[in-house]
Amino acid sequence: MDFQNRRPVQLAALCTLSALFLGLLQYANFNPLTKTEAYLADLRTVFGRKTPASTAIVFLTIDQASVQLDQLFPEEITASPELSAMKKGWPWSRQVYAALLDRLSGASAKVVLFDLIFPTSAAGDDAFRAALDRHRDQVIICGNFQKAEAGGASTATLSLPCPTLLPRDEVPDSRLAFANFLPDADGVVRRAHYRFSLRDVSGIHSDQASYESPSAAALRKLHRSDLIPKTNSAPFRYTGPPGTFPSHSVYELFVPSLWKANFADGGFFKDKIVVIGPSGSWSHDEHTTLLVCWVGLIF
């Protein structure tokens, strides 16, 4: 097809894209000047260069299969204290997390990150706390910032792991990181944050102490703090769609046949960064990251 024949097609595509873009602006009901910059950044993210997937990162997912265990035979469950505890229902006894940490540490994982909040005491805390103490140089657990509006003013407080896991006199603690995602004004998360303060979350002058994100804390565990950006945040560089990084269900670690077949009796985890967290809609742990990501599916 020569240039003259392609020109109507190009104009039609440009008009369609412009109409979509303007429609999104109208739908979002935001200031066009400020939103234009955000949408252009989204388009660059969708169509721009992606970050290669690191083979050093592994995700262990707390998914429906791990919560329900319906795929296992009853005798497989009863043969494992961990699976038996998991089968009792969600939330699990924290003995399960202690066993996870012991198993991954024994398999020579470099860092084990629990992308979970443990705000209140629960069964199994003694076992989990002992494991956190044993593996303090490898493990990270998460806290969170809680933002509230009262009387027209914003406030923020720290939600820390419960004292039965992390004593208050040990905060700040190298095992603690804050798992917040701070959205832009339109509610979309576009940036990775490496450190937080209460002022960052609430927008008011308050405690200026700085708290690190899981990614920054993990780099310190790896003795690579030189790689932590000097700025508090930076735009995301996406790697790919879900599934780009290898992931496995948590329950697989406690089934002997799967531990051997999927993880080479633990050799799979050697020198890995292991992230443990919820997966799937059942957990409601979801964030909007790109309003225009679906545009990439059109082309």
Number of C-alpha atoms within 10 A of each C-alpha: 6 6 8 8 9 10 12 11 11 12 11 11 12 12 12 12 13 12 12 14 17 14 12 16 17 12 9 13 11 14 10 14 9 10 17 15 11 18 18 13 15 18 17 11 19 20 11 12 11 13 11 11 13 12 10 15 16 19 20 21 19 19 20 16 15 19 19 15 18 12 8 13 9 11 8 13 19 13 13 14 14 22 23 16 17 22 17 12 12 11 10 17 19 21 22 22 21 20 18 21 24 17 16 22 22 13 19 17 22 20 26 25 25 23 18 17 17 22 16 13 14 16 12 17 21 16 18 23 20 13 21 22 14 14 17 16 16 22 25 26 25 22 23 20 21 14 15 13 10 8 5 7 10 14 18 20 14 13 16 23 21 17 16 17 24 19 13 13 8 11 11 13 14 18 23 24 28 27 22 18 17 18 16 12 10 12 13 16 18 22 17 18 23 23 24 22 20 22 17 17 20 19 14 13 11 13 11 11 11 15 19 20 23 26 19 21 27 25 15 16 20 15 10 12 13 9 10 16 13 10 9 17 15 13 12 15 16 14 14 13 7 8 8 11 15 14 17 17 18 22 24 19 23 20 17 14 13 14 17 15 11 15 17 13 15 19 17 17 22 16 16 19 21 21 20 23 18 22 18 12 10 10 12 9 10 10 11 11 16 18 17 17 15 10 14 10 8 6 5
